[in-house]
């Protein structure tokens, strides 16, 4: 593949334990889930994803998980109660979500990856964000660690119970935009703009269906939608190379000159990776014109 179009759900998913994932798979199977033909894999991008272990034929429903096994909540009301489950788990107390939580990124990994937590970088790269972006990130930084952890996990790994990425008119459980679902296994499906499978939720079961034949060794992808890179960064913690959907925020040459200095200042800071990627993309027209002038 000439261009790297494939991305992990969160760039810090590298530390997921195979043992923890296998335990979650078994727990779900024991509760009626159908999970067949794939395994957790370390991808070429040094992240975790799901890889086919056999031929998965086009139209095959190879993942079916009852939604009751996950965490359901009203949209906008997920972070605080889920944060309490994270706190219970951290303190060694019983949580019905413990097996799933063991497969999730830690708060330290969330903190490193998401731009929300880095006020110094937000200040130095402030021109790439709107006032609403900066306000939202300030709110997240003001949350306690467990709630901020839950909010970031659910923003990046939660599914709308009324959503579907395949064209089946009636195959949803709720109207879109009302209820959310956090569910293991399927939250390891990475993004590709040309995915090889789709999903829908019907009769309280999360289905994943192959959009074409998926061959052994291939990574399994869904699409997170057609978003610009700022949306990908702020919600999922990655940017998409050669993304045809451009960030709409206009950038002046003067602002880009300032951002160029910020890029040089922070180029070796691992926290700044996504800041630098956005700044480079948004200032590309000015950089191109500068090369023409030279």
Secondary structure, DSSP 8 states (H G I E B T S, - for coil): --S--EE-SSTTGGG--HHHHHHHHHHHHHTT-EE-SEEEEE-TTSSEEEEESS-B-TT-EEEEEEGGGSEEEETT--HHHHHHHHHHHHTT---TTHHHHTTS--HHHHHHH-GGG-HHHHHHTGGGS-HHHHHHHHHHHTS-HHHHHHHHHHHHH-EETT--SS--TT--SS-TTSEEEE-TTGGG-EEETT-SEEEEEETTEEEEEESS-B-TT-B-EE---S--HHHHHHHHS---TT-SS-------HHHHHHHHHHHHHHTT-GGGHHHHHHHHHHTHHHHHHHHHH-
